[in-house]
Amino acid sequence: MRYPVALALTLLTETPVYTVALVRAGRIRPGRAAAAAVLVNLVTHPLLWWTLRHWTGGPAAAYWTAFGLSEAAVCAVEALLLCPFAGLRPRDPLPWIASGTANATSLLAGLLAAPLLGP
């Protein structure tokens, strides 16, 4: 999948998840929640993409190990970046739950869409 398509798919799937989580928790308005979702993804997505590119030519086990560790790091960074937007502390569960759910959603969407969207 090409990078612009992957980024668009990520934004299309993660933005609603973050927005609903932050708004339902009564933390921020929908526009600000959506902007926060886009911003955290614009920070983490290029770094994830660049990091994983270095592992595509090697053994599958190395790629999937790097993928899992990188996704975990992305979830952590996005959760921490959400805190200032929503007036949360890093120990609050909401940013961690929202980040894990949003990233799992986009991961699933990417795995399902990859065969349809091609390289």
Secondary structure, DSSP 8 states (H G I E B T S, - for coil): --HHHHHHHHHHHHHHHHHHHHHHTTSS-HHHHHHHHHHHHHHHHHHHHHHHHTTTTS-HHHHHHHHHHHHHHHHHHHHHHHHHHHT--TTSHHHHHHHHHHHHHHHHHHHHHHHHH--
